[in-house]
Amino acid sequence: MSASIDSESRTMAEPGSNFTLRSMTEADLPACHRLSLQYKWPHRLDDWRFLLRLGQGIVVENRQPGKAPAIVATVVHTRYGEHHTAVGMLIVHPTLQRFGLGTRLMQQVAQTLGQRHQFVSATAAGQRLYEKMGFRVVDQLHQFQGSDLQPVLVPLPPGERVRPLGKSDAARIPLLDAQATGMDRSNVLAALLEQCEGVALDHEGDMLGFALIRRFGHGRVIGPVVAPDAQRAKALIAHWINTYSDSFVRIDVFESSGLVPWLGEVGLTRADSVTRMIRGGAEGDTGVAEGDGMQLFSIINQALG
């Protein structure tokens, strides 16, 4: 199979099956959204549109005689620079798990991406598949959420403050993010800034970190959060908790971030956990850089990292 599947559909090699693999289009998104709702995933149709705008998707159709083709499996991958790719939204209809559709989708993704480093947020059900595909565990991601929260006070060192993002900050954000992740995510960050609110950690005019928040799922999601250390990350997160204390707020943080106990202390509930896995790169590479005094504390979402 060629690396691109845009030019034609591919019938999967399942004896007697009617499963066909093809590229995802804008017209497919309502069906993709309905599929994710079957697993009670919170993504809105607009969240699906945002993902497809930034990346490429693949769907599996079930074609039955006399019936309209039905989308029964999906995956989306988003490229960051020349070397990295986020893989997410791997969903298979619950009644069709036995046909290996998830494996086939991931094989197509692997063929399309070649030697690129890939990372995923694996559910417990999906982790075994990813391990078979050569992914390795590097961290855990914990989803915290809540509403009607009490005000949170986090002190900062003298001379530092949290302030709204300005137009002049747009060029600095991808640089700080690259220091924290080791990836060029400028394309995704530019798209996020079109629909996000944001704050910066400022020291006498020097931007030391940032935190974005946007509509997502049932309310708002905080992320990404990039900061030099956990205390400063807490200050950035606290700003959004205080701003939207009467709204539903979600944040996904790494186990290694050091924020897990604190998030529980401020009233957020840990709702779920997934496993951060990567494929490619050197052994010991977590896919999150901590050099240059900068760290990624919370992700954009589980599909984008």
Number of C-alpha atoms within 10 A of each C-alpha: 8 8 12 14 16 13 8 10 13 15 16 14 11 12 6 6 13 16 23 20 23 20 20 21 14 12 8 14 18 14 15 23 19 16 20 21 13 12 12 9 14 14 15 18 15 15 16 18 16 14 19 18 14 16 18 17 25 23 26 28 20 18 16 12 7 6 8 10 15 16 23 22 27 27 24 26 26 24 23 20 13 10 16 23 24 20 26 22 22 24 22 25 16 12 8 12 13 9 13 12 25 23 16 15 24 20 13 19 21 17 14 16 18 11 13 18 21 25 27 27 28 25 14 11 9 16 20 12 16 23 15 10 14 11 20 21 19 17 18 17 23 19 20 21 21 20 17 15 17 12 14 17 12 13 11 14 9 7 9 17 20 21 15 13 20 10 6 8 15 14 11 14 23 19 16 23 25 20 20 25 21 16 21 19 21 18 14 20 18 14 13 18 16 8 12 16 16 22 22 24 25 18 15 8 10 12 20 21 27 28 28 25 24 18 16 17 17 14 16 18 25 27 25 24 29 30 27 20 17 16 16 24 24 21 21 27 26 20 19 21 26 16 11 17 18 13 16 17 26 25 26 28 26 21 17 12 17 14 19 19 9 11 19 13 11 16 18 21 15 17 12 12 19 21 21 24 22 25 25 17 15 9 9 9 12 19 24 18 18 16 12 11 13 20 25 28 28 26 20 21 19 18 20 24 23
